[in-house]
Amino acid sequence: MVIDIAIVSLAISGVLATYRVLRGPTWGDRVTAFDYLTVNLAVMVVVAALRTGFTSLLDAALIISILGFMSTVALARYLLRGRVMR
């Protein structure tokens, strides 16, 4: 019951974050929403792992978190400096 409510609320927040990524007024809003969207996706995978009992999904959540962090840093560096690497 609680896991079902968590899945529904995570899905709603994912839709709202996707809207903010697509229609955000500034690039800062879009980058922040994209970071939230990747965290939301990782939490959804963890909740799915709790529901199904597949512990290998936790590795996927870790990979999603790492990729989300790296892409947020790359987007922020690109927006601040105009390039990602030196």
Secondary structure, 3 states (H helix, E strand, C coil): CHHHHHHHHHHHHHHHHHHHHHHCCCHHHHHHHHHHHHHHHHHHHHHHHHHHCCCHHHHHHHHHHHHHHHHHHHHHHHHHHCCCCC
